Amino acid sequence: MNRITTIDVTRGLVMVIMALDHVRDLLHTPALTQNPTDLATTTPAIFLTRWITHLCAPTFVFLSGVSAYLSLRKRNSPAARRFLLKRGLVLIVLELTVINFAFWFDIQFRSLMLQVIFAIGGGLMMLSLLARLPVRWVAGIGFGIVLLHNLLPFAPFANPVGSFVWSLLFRTNVFVVSPELTVLVGYPLIPWLGIMLLGFAAGRLFEQPATSRRPLLWQLGLGALGLFLALRFLNLYGDPAPWSVQKNGLLTVLSFLNVSKYPPSLLYTAVTIGLALLILAAADGASNALTRLLTVYGQVPMFYYLIHWYLVHLSMLAMSFAQGYTWADVPSGPLNFGRPEGAGISLGGVYGVWLALVAVLYPLCRWYGRYKAAHPELTWLRYL
């Protein structure tokens, strides 16, 4: 039970943090024009608000691998692997339909953004094949991907189809298919698969007693952070964006921390998974009001993800109308969230909306978690 609770608490924490990033994306005044990690234009508060949310996607993907291992540990059968395949396919369909509509509120679907659910779905489909291999082989493939994928060239294909396939597998890119359709490959499959495979191999830790598991989680987490610090200090390999001395000490520290997510570099993976492992270690066996609250969110991740995007987007529209804008002011078109020019709130307001949204989600997640537990005969709930 503690193993499941530990995973749910960690997942719940990063889900709560994730909502902050999406509220900032859609409601913060400069979010549509300012890169929050561009040290030439950002502020420390905006940078750190964005940076802490880097923890979310790799933790989701890593824990998806852990959960896949735990689901197969007693019955690594063709039927169990087929479920991983089907679940992955369902996630990709949800990404292309329900989730993309939540992003854009565009019934014409002129924008398709392939994000973390696409990466998890594709990863589960590939894992359904790789799960036949010994766990140490899966771990080796995962380490190989994480260590080496940054060596691949950005776009080796001049042919548009080849370039698109390459991007789906390896590199973030934007494709303007027509004036009415733009596809953004935000989470290419292979780099994120590497993180999922590491999670699958780490699933073995959760078969051990807590007394031996917890020290291992601490050691692995500190080891990953030590690797990040060593390689980042050397500034030779591990991230395509080297750090540099800035005009003051704080900005220099931020430059040191400013690792690349698209696609996830070795150093990005090391620092985020290192922190995730430390959170798992700290949560292992803990039971208090905070862990019980986070467990409510962590037990229903897909439900939370779907509902929170709709609430964030509706909050953006409510903010715009409250500031005097009308439907005529709402822009449309590819890669447009529909926020009127000039609409927005301060960073403090973003934090206020975020906390309110998380509070609203709590009773919804608690209801759905209880409903799902009370109806095991509804097998379709396993996909949500």
C-alpha positions as CSV (number, residue, x, y, z in Angstrom):
1,M,0.0,0.0,0.0
2,N,2.8,2.4,0.9
3,R,4.3,1.9,-2.6
4,I,1.1,2.9,-4.3
5,T,0.6,5.8,-1.9
6,T,4.2,7.0,-2.5
7,I,3.6,7.1,-6.2
8,D,0.3,8.8,-5.9
9,V,1.6,11.5,-3.5
10,T,4.5,12.3,-5.9
11,R,2.2,12.3,-8.9
12,G,-0.3,14.4,-7.1
13,L,2.3,17.0,-6.2
14,V,3.6,17.4,-9.8
15,M,0.0,17.6,-11.0
16,V,-0.7,20.5,-8.7
17,I,2.5,22.2,-9.9
18,M,1.6,21.6,-13.5
19,A,-1.6,23.6,-13.2
20,L,0.5,26.6,-12.2
21,D,2.3,26.5,-15.5
22,H,-0.8,26.3,-17.5
23,V,-2.5,29.1,-15.6
24,R,0.6,31.2,-16.3
25,D,0.6,30.2,-20.0
26,L,-3.0,31.4,-20.6
27,L,-3.5,34.2,-18.0
28,H,-0.2,35.9,-17.2
29,T,0.0,39.3,-19.1
30,P,3.4,38.8,-20.8
31,A,3.0,35.0,-21.3
32,L,2.1,35.2,-25.0
33,T,5.1,37.3,-26.0
34,Q,7.8,36.6,-23.4
35,N,9.9,33.4,-23.0
36,P,9.9,32.9,-19.2
37,T,13.4,31.4,-19.3
38,D,15.0,34.1,-21.6
39,L,17.3,35.8,-19.2
40,A,17.4,38.9,-21.3
41,T,13.7,39.6,-20.8
42,T,12.4,37.6,-17.9
43,T,12.5,38.2,-14.1
44,P,13.7,35.8,-11.4
45,A,10.1,35.3,-10.2
46,I,8.8,34.4,-13.7
47,F,11.9,32.2,-14.4
48,L,11.5,30.2,-11.2
49,T,7.7,29.9,-11.7
50,R,8.4,28.3,-15.0
51,W,11.5,26.3,-13.9
52,I,9.8,24.5,-11.0
53,T,7.2,23.2,-13.5
54,H,9.9,21.5,-15.5
55,L,9.5,18.8,-12.8
56,C,6.1,17.8,-14.1
57,A,6.4,16.2,-17.5
58,P,9.4,14.0,-16.8
59,T,7.9,12.8,-13.5
60,F,4.7,11.9,-15.2
61,V,6.5,10.0,-17.9
62,F,8.9,8.3,-15.4
63,L,6.0,7.2,-13.1
64,S,4.1,5.9,-16.1
65,G,7.0,3.6,-16.7
66,V,7.0,2.6,-13.0
67,S,3.2,1.9,-13.1
68,A,3.6,-0.1,-16.3
69,Y,6.2,-2.3,-14.5
70,L,4.0,-2.8,-11.5
71,S,1.0,-3.7,-13.6
72,L,3.1,-6.4,-15.4
73,R,5.0,-7.7,-12.5
74,K,2.6,-10.5,-11.6
75,R,1.2,-11.2,-15.1
76,N,3.6,-10.2,-17.9
77,S,1.3,-11.9,-20.4
78,P,0.3,-11.0,-23.9
79,A,-3.1,-9.8,-22.6
80,A,-1.4,-7.4,-20.1
81,R,0.9,-6.1,-22.8
82,R,-2.0,-5.6,-25.1
83,F,-3.6,-3.4,-22.4
84,L,-0.5,-1.2,-22.5
85,L,-0.8,-1.0,-26.3
86,K,-4.5,-0.1,-26.1
87,R,-4.1,2.4,-23.3
88,G,-1.3,4.1,-25.3
89,L,-3.6,4.3,-28.3
90,V,-6.4,5.7,-26.2
91,L,-4.1,8.4,-24.8
92,I,-3.0,9.5,-28.3
93,V,-6.7,9.7,-29.5
94,L,-7.5,11.8,-26.4
95,E,-4.6,14.1,-27.2
96,L,-5.7,14.6,-30.8
97,T,-9.3,15.3,-29.8
98,V,-10.5,16.1,-26.3
99,I,-7.2,17.6,-25.1
100,N,-6.4,19.6,-28.2
101,F,-9.9,21.1,-28.1
102,A,-9.2,22.1,-24.5
103,F,-6.0,23.8,-25.7
104,W,-7.6,25.9,-28.4
105,F,-11.4,25.8,-28.1
106,D,-11.4,25.6,-31.9
107,I,-14.1,23.3,-33.4
108,Q,-12.2,23.4,-36.7
109,F,-9.1,21.9,-35.1
110,R,-6.7,24.2,-37.0
111,S,-4.0,23.5,-34.4
112,L,-2.7,20.1,-33.2
113,M,-0.2,20.2,-30.4
114,L,1.5,16.9,-29.5
115,Q,2.4,17.2,-25.9
116,V,3.0,15.0,-22.8
117,I,-0.1,12.7,-23.2
118,F,1.0,12.0,-26.8
119,A,4.5,11.1,-25.5
120,I,3.1,8.9,-22.8
121,G,0.7,7.2,-25.2
122,G,3.4,6.5,-27.8
123,G,5.8,5.4,-25.1
124,L,3.3,2.9,-23.7
125,M,2.7,1.4,-27.1
126,M,6.4,0.9,-27.6
127,L,6.8,-0.4,-24.1
128,S,4.2,-3.0,-24.8
129,L,6.8,-4.5,-27.2
130,L,9.9,-3.8,-25.1
131,A,8.4,-5.3,-21.9
132,R,9.2,-8.7,-23.3
133,L,12.9,-8.0,-22.8
134,P,14.8,-8.5,-19.5
135,V,14.5,-5.4,-17.3
136,R,18.2,-4.8,-17.4
137,W,18.0,-4.6,-21.2
138,V,15.1,-2.1,-20.9
139,A,17.2,-0.1,-18.5
140,G,20.2,-0.1,-20.9
141,I,18.0,1.1,-23.8
142,G,16.6,3.9,-21.6
143,F,20.0,5.0,-20.4
144,G,21.3,4.9,-24.0
145,I,18.5,7.2,-25.2
146,V,18.9,9.7,-22.4
147,L,22.7,9.9,-22.7
148,L,23.0,10.0,-26.5
149,H,19.9,11.4,-28.2
150,N,21.2,15.0,-28.1
151,L,23.9,14.0,-30.5
152,L,21.4,13.5,-33.3
153,P,21.1,16.3,-35.9
154,F,18.2,18.7,-35.8
155,A,16.6,18.0,-39.2
156,P,18.5,15.6,-41.5
157,F,15.6,15.4,-44.1
158,A,14.9,17.9,-46.8
159,N,11.7,16.0,-47.6
160,P,8.7,17.3,-45.6
161,V,7.4,13.9,-44.8
162,G,10.8,12.6,-43.7
163,S,11.3,15.8,-41.6
164,F,7.9,15.3,-39.9
165,V,8.6,11.6,-39.1
166,W,12.0,12.6,-37.7
167,S,10.4,15.2,-35.6
168,L,7.8,12.9,-34.3
169,L,10.6,10.6,-33.1
170,F,13.4,12.9,-32.1
171,R,13.0,16.7,-32.4
172,T,10.5,19.4,-31.4
173,N,9.3,21.3,-34.5
174,V,6.4,23.2,-36.0
175,F,4.8,22.2,-39.3
176,V,2.5,24.6,-41.2
177,V,0.5,22.0,-43.2
178,S,-1.8,24.6,-44.7
179,P,-3.1,28.1,-43.8
180,E,-5.8,26.3,-41.8
181,L,-3.7,23.6,-40.1
182,T,-0.5,23.8,-38.0
183,V,1.0,20.9,-36.2
184,L,3.4,21.4,-33.2
185,V,5.4,18.4,-32.2
186,G,6.2,19.4,-28.7
187,Y,7.2,16.1,-27.2
188,P,9.0,13.8,-29.7
189,L,8.6,10.2,-28.8
190,I,12.1,8.7,-28.4
191,P,13.7,11.1,-25.9
192,W,10.6,10.8,-23.6
193,L,10.6,7.0,-24.2
194,G,14.1,6.9,-22.7
195,I,12.7,8.5,-19.5
196,M,9.8,6.0,-19.4
197,L,12.1,3.1,-19.8
198,L,14.2,4.3,-16.9
199,G,10.9,4.4,-14.9
200,F,10.0,0.9,-16.0
201,A,13.4,-0.4,-14.7
202,A,13.0,1.6,-11.5
203,G,9.7,-0.2,-10.9
204,R,11.9,-3.0,-9.4
205,L,12.6,-0.7,-6.4
206,F,9.0,-0.7,-5.5
207,E,9.0,-4.5,-5.0
208,Q,11.5,-4.1,-2.1
209,P,10.6,-3.4,1.5
210,A,10.4,0.3,2.4
211,T,13.4,0.0,4.7
212,S,15.7,-0.8,1.8
213,R,13.8,1.0,-0.9
214,R,13.9,4.4,0.7
215,P,17.7,4.6,1.0
216,L,18.1,3.6,-2.6
217,L,15.7,6.3,-3.8
218,W,17.7,8.9,-1.8
219,Q,21.0,7.6,-3.3
220,L,19.7,7.5,-6.9
221,G,18.2,11.0,-6.5
222,L,21.4,12.5,-5.1
223,G,23.4,10.6,-7.7
224,A,21.3,12.1,-10.6
225,L,21.7,15.6,-9.1
226,G,25.4,15.1,-8.7
227,L,25.7,14.1,-12.3
228,F,23.8,17.2,-13.3
229,L,26.1,19.5,-11.2
230,A,29.3,17.9,-12.5
231,L,28.3,17.9,-16.2
232,R,26.7,21.4,-16.0
233,F,29.8,22.8,-14.3
234,L,32.0,21.4,-17.0
235,N,29.7,23.0,-19.7
236,L,30.9,20.6,-22.4
237,Y,28.1,18.1,-22.9
238,G,24.6,17.3,-21.7
239,D,22.6,20.4,-22.9
240,P,22.6,22.3,-26.2
241,A,22.4,25.6,-24.2
242,P,25.6,26.2,-22.2
243,W,25.4,28.4,-19.1
244,S,27.4,31.7,-18.9
245,V,28.3,34.3,-16.4
246,Q,25.6,37.0,-16.3
247,K,25.5,40.6,-15.0
248,N,24.9,39.5,-11.4
249,G,25.2,36.3,-9.3
250,L,21.5,35.5,-9.3
251,L,21.2,35.6,-13.1
252,T,24.3,33.4,-13.3
253,V,22.7,30.8,-11.1
254,L,19.5,31.0,-13.3
255,S,21.7,30.5,-16.4
256,F,23.2,27.4,-14.7
257,L,19.8,26.0,-14.1
258,N,18.4,26.9,-17.5
259,V,18.4,23.5,-19.1
260,S,16.6,22.5,-22.3
261,K,13.2,20.7,-22.3
262,Y,12.4,20.6,-26.0
263,P,13.5,17.8,-26.4
264,P,14.6,16.9,-22.9
265,S,18.4,17.1,-22.6
266,L,20.5,14.8,-20.5
267,L,20.9,17.5,-17.9
268,Y,17.2,18.4,-17.9
269,T,16.5,14.7,-17.3
270,A,19.1,14.4,-14.6
271,V,18.0,17.3,-12.6
272,T,14.2,16.7,-12.9
273,I,14.3,12.9,-12.3
274,G,16.8,13.4,-9.5
275,L,14.4,15.7,-7.8
276,A,11.5,13.3,-8.5
277,L,13.4,10.5,-6.9
278,L,14.0,12.6,-3.8
279,I,10.3,13.4,-3.6
280,L,9.5,9.7,-3.9
281,A,12.0,9.0,-1.0
282,A,10.5,11.7,1.2
283,A,7.0,10.6,0.5
284,D,7.7,6.9,1.0
285,G,5.7,5.8,4.0
286,A,4.7,9.4,5.0
287,S,1.1,9.9,6.1
288,N,-0.2,13.3,7.0
289,A,-2.8,15.8,5.9
290,L,-0.6,17.0,2.9
291,T,0.1,13.5,1.6
292,R,-3.6,12.5,1.9
293,L,-4.6,15.6,0.0
294,L,-2.0,15.0,-2.8
295,T,-3.1,11.3,-3.0
296,V,-6.6,12.4,-4.0
297,Y,-5.1,14.1,-7.1
298,G,-2.5,11.5,-7.8
299,Q,-5.0,8.6,-7.9
300,V,-6.9,10.1,-10.9
301,P,-4.2,11.7,-13.1
302,M,-5.9,11.5,-16.5
303,F,-9.2,12.9,-15.1
304,Y,-7.4,15.7,-13.4
305,Y,-5.4,16.5,-16.6
306,L,-8.5,16.7,-18.8
307,I,-10.7,18.7,-16.4
308,H,-7.9,21.2,-15.4
309,W,-7.3,22.2,-19.0
310,Y,-10.9,23.1,-19.5
311,L,-11.0,25.0,-16.2
312,V,-7.9,27.0,-17.1
313,H,-9.2,27.9,-20.6
314,L,-12.6,28.9,-19.2
315,S,-10.8,31.0,-16.6
316,M,-8.9,32.8,-19.3
317,L,-12.1,33.7,-21.1
318,A,-13.8,34.8,-17.8
319,M,-10.8,37.0,-17.1
320,S,-11.0,38.5,-20.6
321,F,-14.7,39.3,-20.4
322,A,-14.3,40.7,-16.8
323,Q,-11.7,43.1,-18.2
324,G,-14.1,44.4,-20.7
325,Y,-13.3,42.4,-23.8
326,T,-16.1,40.8,-25.9
327,W,-16.3,37.8,-28.3
328,A,-15.4,40.1,-31.1
329,D,-12.0,40.7,-29.5
330,V,-11.2,37.0,-29.1
331,P,-8.7,36.1,-31.8
332,S,-8.7,32.8,-33.7
333,G,-6.5,30.8,-36.0
334,P,-3.7,28.2,-35.7
335,L,-1.8,28.1,-32.4
336,N,-4.0,30.8,-30.9
337,F,-5.4,30.3,-27.4
338,G,-8.0,33.0,-28.0
339,R,-6.8,35.5,-25.5
340,P,-7.5,39.1,-26.6
341,E,-4.5,41.3,-27.0
342,G,-3.9,43.3,-23.8
343,A,-5.8,40.9,-21.6
344,G,-4.0,39.3,-18.7
345,I,-3.2,39.4,-15.0
346,S,-0.1,39.8,-12.8
347,L,2.0,37.0,-11.6
348,G,0.5,37.3,-8.2
349,G,-3.0,37.0,-9.8
350,V,-1.8,33.9,-11.6
351,Y,-0.9,32.3,-8.2
352,G,-4.3,33.2,-6.9
353,V,-6.2,31.7,-9.8
354,W,-4.0,28.6,-9.6
355,L,-4.8,28.0,-5.9
356,A,-8.5,28.5,-6.6
357,L,-8.5,26.1,-9.5
358,V,-6.6,23.4,-7.5
359,A,-9.2,23.8,-4.7
360,V,-12.1,23.4,-7.2
361,L,-10.5,20.3,-8.6
362,Y,-10.2,18.6,-5.2
363,P,-13.8,17.5,-4.7
364,L,-14.1,16.6,-8.3
365,C,-11.1,14.3,-8.1
366,R,-12.2,12.8,-4.8
367,W,-15.7,12.0,-6.3
368,Y,-14.2,10.4,-9.4
369,G,-11.6,8.4,-7.4
370,R,-14.4,7.0,-5.2
371,Y,-16.6,6.3,-8.2
372,K,-13.8,4.5,-10.0
373,A,-13.0,2.4,-7.0
374,A,-16.6,1.5,-6.5
375,H,-17.2,0.3,-10.0
376,P,-14.4,-2.1,-11.0
377,E,-16.8,-3.7,-13.5
378,L,-16.6,-0.6,-15.7
379,T,-13.4,-1.5,-17.5
380,W,-13.4,1.6,-19.6
381,L,-12.6,3.6,-16.4
382,R,-9.1,1.9,-16.5
383,Y,-8.3,4.2,-19.4
384,L,-9.1,7.4,-17.4
